[in-house]
Amino acid sequence: MYTSGTTGFPKGVRQTVGNHQASATASVLNIGLQTDDVWLCAVPLFHISGFSILVRSLLYGNQVYLYDHFDVDAITHHIMKGEVTHMSVVAVTLERILHTLEQHNAKASSRFKLMLAGGGPVPADYLARAHTLNLAVAQTYGMTETSSQTATLASEDAIRKIGSAGKPLFFNQIKIVEPNAQGEGEICIRGPHVTPGYIGRFAQKSATRDGWLHTGDIGYLDEEGYLFVIDRRADLIISGGENIYPAEIENVLLMHPAVKEAGVCGADDKQWGQVPVAFVVLNKQASVEQLQAFCRQKLAKYKLPKEIIITNSLPRNGANKLLRRKLLQ
C-alpha cells in the first residue's frame, strides 16, 4: 500500500497478514468492537485508514457502511439517528460533522460510541465542541508503515490530555530518539505491526534501524507515558535558528471563530532563512489584520506568520490530509 505522500513522493509499503492481524487485534483490545457495531467508512480504501476498517471488521464480524465520498449531511444523519457506532475522521472532516450537528441543534445518538480521529492533532476547540455534542473522540496516531494505529488516546482522557495521541497499543513500543532539552525528538516505533520494508524506488531503503521504525515525526512522551505528536520533521520551519512547528500556528488560527481551515508552511527569507506563511479558509468575514492581531495574542513574536493569505481551499490528498508542501505552489 502506498503512503499518502504528504511530505513527498508516495512510498510503496509492504504489508503482511501478520502486520494487519497485529494492528487489528491491538485496536480492538483498546476500543472494543461488538458484532452489532456499525463502522461508517468515508475514507479511501487505498489509504491505510480506510483499509484497516475493513480488516478489523472482517476479523470481528461487525458491519461497515461504505461511502464512496464524504457526504456530511448523510453521515451526520446516521450519527444523530444511531444507525452507526464508530467512524474514522481527520480534523477537517470532524469539524464539518460538528458544524452540521450545531446547525441542526442536534447531538450524537447515545448509540454512537466513538469517533477515531487521526491524520494529525485535533484542535482543542474541536474536542470541546464534540464533548458538548455527546460525541466521544479518540485521537490516534499511526501510519501506513504501522498498518494503521500505533497509539490511541481514550475518549475519557480527551480533555485531561488535550493534544495527546495516547499510549502505545498492545504489542506496540514507542520511544523518543535524540530528544532536546524539552524532551522533544523523533518518534520511533517497534512491534509486529511494523512493515518489513518498501517496494519500487524505495526498495533499498531499510524500514527499520535496530528493529525500530524511524517515523520522521517529532514528539515527546510525558511523565505518564502519553505520546504527544508535534509535527513532521520535514515540515519544520527554522527561522533565525529557532524551530517553528506549523501545526502550532495552524491550531491557533483554527481557534479564531472565522477560520474554517488553516495551513502553514515555510517560505524562504533573506534575513531569517525561513519565515512562516499561513493560508486560511474562512467561514465568515474577517480581515487579515484581525487574524494577525489574534495570533499576536497567542504566539511568540518569532512564530507570527509573516503573511496570512485568505483562499478558497487548501491542497489535500484523497484522505483529506493537508499537503503543506503544495501551499506555496
Secondary structure, DSSP 8 states (H G I E B T S, - for coil): -B---SSSS--EE---HHHHHHHHHHHHHHH---TT-EEEE-S-TTSHHHHHHHHHHHHHT-EEEE-SS--HHHHHHHHHHT--SEEEE-HHHHHHHHHHHHHTT----TT--EEEE-SS---HHHHHHHHHTT--EEEEEEEGGGTEEEEE--GGGTTTTTTEEEEE-TT-EEEEES--TTS-EEEEEESTTS---EEGGGTTS-S-BTTBEEEEEEEEE-TT--EEEEEEGGG-EEETTEEE-HHHHHHHHHTSTTEEEEEEEEEEETTTEEEEEEEEEESS---HHHHHHHHHHHS-GGGS-SEEEE-S---B-TT--B-GGGTT-
